[in-house]
Each structure stands twice: as structure tokens, then as C-alpha cells.
């Protein structure tokens, strides 16, 4: 069982609100990821971190931002939510190793912007 | 650009039969390939990894093959059970950065009793 936690699990909120999605892992993994997934579709990488104070954008353009001040914590923030941000957001982590370490996922936050 | 193709149609199998899922990829020769299981409303869970120099990998009732000539991986579940019903995702490392992987859209598998 992976020790990676996301909160909240579900969030329904109005347009224009600032949102922070939390992600924490207790495995000491250096690498962390945020993915966006719509129903029946593939996961799209939106943010990536190699370690503390290191973040970069993924393939899918996203208006969200991330921070990595502590190894275990990788929150994602939307400054002003819009209906187009409605989706499932999945956080993952993996060990720092070039030899194909698997990713461990949280159960996601399902975000609905009204 | 890299592409992964998995059966977009759901696969319905009778309990006890072997389920076989296909993952095809293009424009790349990956060093490894991973398979994940995803249940509705949950995050993916890692199942198996197979390297380019391995033809086959087994784990309990699961078997994965990797044909680098055909650019294809097959995922088999033998003696399938209703509890095996889920979406199965194939994933490959990015050629631009091995630290990141790309996922297929998955194949939904249903095992009927």
C-alpha cells in the first residue's frame, strides 16, 4: 500500500476561488508528479519535481502552480478557478533512480468548478 | 512524437478465462514498459515492469510480454476473477526524459461471473 495522500478527495467550488490541492508522501521519495485525468482518458503530466526547490511544467499546459519546500509535500494551487479546470488531479511519487522506478499514486482530487 | 495505443473498447471476459490486453507503441524504443491497474475513482497502482531485454515477466496470475520488434506488449491475466475488473494502463518512459513516463488511455476489463 503506497503512503501518498491527497486532500480533499472531492471539491465543488465556484468560479474565481483560489484552490490548493494537497499531496503528501511518507516514503521519502525525491520525485513527485501532478497529473490531470478526464474520464476515460489518459493521464497528462502537468507538473514535475526532482526534489526540494525544483519544479517544472509538464506536457499539458496548466494554469496551476506548484511548490516543493519540503520533500514530503507537493501542493498544487489554482489562483482563480474556472469551469475548464474541472477534472481529476492525481499526485504521484517515485524514488530517485534512473532505472525505471514505478510511480506511487494517491487516490486523487476530483475537482468541479461551477 | 511518442504514442501509446491500447484497446479503446472494453474487454468482457468470462470468469476463469484468460484475459489478454494489448499495448502498441510507436516512434520509440523504450528501455522498459510498465503496467498499472486503475479502479474507478482511484489512482493507478503499479503491477509489473518489463525491460527491453526481457521477453516475458510473471507475477502470480499476471504475465507480461515485450516484443521490441513488433513494438508491442501483451498483458495476460489467467484464471480471471470478477475482482480483476478494472482499467489497465500501459506506460513507457519518455525518450526526452527517462524520469517521466507517458500513459496509454487504458483498456477497461470486465470479468463476468
Interface residues (C-beta under 8 A of the other chain):
Chain A: X2 X31 X33 X40 X41 X42 X43 X45 X48 X50 X58 X90 X92 X98 X100 X102 X103 X104 X105 X106 X107 X108 X110
Chain B: X4 X31 X32 X34 X41 X42 X43 X44 X45 X46 X49 X51 X89 X93 X98 X99 X100 X101 X102 X103 X104 X105 X106
